Amino acid sequence: MKSSEEMMKSLYERREQYIAAQRAKHRADMKIASSLFCACLVVLLGVGVWQSGMLDTAIVRMENISPIALTENHSEDPGNMEPGNVVSSGEERNNQDPDGIDSEMSSLR
């Protein structure tokens, strides 16, 4: 049979092993929880942007630009290459506000 000192030593060792296992489990749980929290946050932000209509506005702006206009060399004003300002040769800007969005589509904002 063990003496009281040996029993106390054994008890302390088992307690330290138990505490170490609990700490490792807690660290693993925190890693999983923080990863899931970040993933949920990204999903919620994506849904928020989608529902706000910001993506629709960007798509409308890009549909108003012809591919020819993006490749033409505008040597007289190279700073005028914003999506709303690009007009291909022979085309005129009809019913567009300064943002480059058709006046009919501006109600979507």
Residue, then its C-alpha position, 0 to 999 in steps of 0.5 A: m500500500k502507498s504511503s500518504e506522501e506517495m498518494m498525494k504525489s500521485l493525486y497531484e500528478r493526476r490533477e496536473q494531467y487533468i488540468a493540462a487536458q482541459r486547457a488543450k481542449h479549451r484551446a481547440d474549442m476556442k480555435i473552432a469557435s473563432s473560425l466559425f464566428c469569422a465565417c458567419l461574420v463574412v457570410l452576414l456581411g456578404v448577405g448585407v452587401w447583396q441585399s443593399g443593392m451595391l452589387d446591382t449598381a456596380i453591374v449596371r455601371m459595367e454594362n454601360i461601358s462598351p469593351i471598345a471604349l475600355t481599350e481605346n487610347h484617350s490621349e487627350d485626357p488619360g485621367n478620364m477613364e472612370p467607368g461613368n465617363v468612358v464613351s466609345s467612338g460614335e456613342e453619346r452619353n444618353n440620359q446618364d447622371p455623373d455617376g454613369i448610371d442611366s436615369e431609369m436605373s437610378s431608382l434602384r439605388 
